[in-house]
């Protein structure tokens, strides 16, 4: 509809409602007049398309639904859950307490699904899910002792150390990923630190520039960084840097001894200072407690800036690692983590990451409802299996999901 016509239609809505009120019409009559005028406007207006619809921002929030159940239908005198209370005033804040986050995490699953979705719809397009592809460009031989990782040289797994992939293989993989619908390409190298790897680091910088030239976002995970390396990554066009906390500060020493929690926070700080978006999350199913999961989310939610994306991984137990006998976590634990992360870090991309291979379409749909809006596609992640590409496309079709466009405006 041309702008003048749209203006006239909106004016007609207001005029009709005002006239009904002026004539002291009954409330029902006034409401009917408004509905008729709005119906006329809606029929005349062009239908919004997925290409033109933009997600709602915090500046124009959708009023959240009431948290209180009407008195006449309430079955008991219970108080609203923490998920309900905090969703009512959803905002970007950095002063969360652990008790607040714990209360949200402990909310009933049905509330977490509903209110996680409510906050998600205030800050994101609820049907848009980013498809990312992860490639191991240097596999195995890592000097770290992460208990969950098959790439550690400390563990007797089937993963063997290899050299960096040739550039043509990396770029070909990125091209295939884009053709398959991915808008972010992530590269991982099994390094404790990028320091002392001048030649290989330059290769990574070139990969970043080339892949950005394809019109894709680029993410890397290369271990600990110096400030100078972070700046070089920024100048090469890196979109985001992944550096997971893995778990809480309190439980961290049970999983890793070759790098401290503060080492991880230091690298995150260097990445942020360089102007690169931070991708940081963790893994559940390591033997940690619910309090440890909350502790990790509390650390992320109280950083000077929230991570641009928060991967929520479920442990994939690999033979030969110290955690090979860990039982898989139930989907409800994933939903609790996703919904809690969504409520306390509403602008972040919450990425349904490792462990998705165990979930069917219904379970994944629940995760999207809770607030997840990103997945990794492709036949495997770094070394472990991943969901079949065809099954993912069928899921997108069935659930009515659309691929999130790449953000190439900012590095």
Secondary structure, DSSP 8 states (H G I E B T S, - for coil): --HHHHHHHHHHHHHHHHHHHHTT--HHHHHHHHHHHHHHHHHHS----TTT-----GGG------SS--TTT-SS-----HHHHHHHT----S---HHHHHHHHTS-HHHHHHHHHHHHHHHS-TTEEEEEEEEEEE-S-BS---TT-TTBTTS--S--------HHHHHHHHHHHHHTT-SEEEEEE--SBSTT-HHHHHHHHHHHHHHHTTT-EEEEE-SB--HHHHHHHHHHT--EEE---BS-HHHHTTT-SSS-HHHHHHHHHHHHHTT-EEE--EEE-SS--HHHHHHHHHHHHTSSS--SEEEEEE----TTSTTTT-----HHHHHHHHHHHHHHSTTSEEEE-TTGGG--HHHHHHHHHHT--EEEESSBSSSSB---HHHHHHHHHHHT-EE-----S--
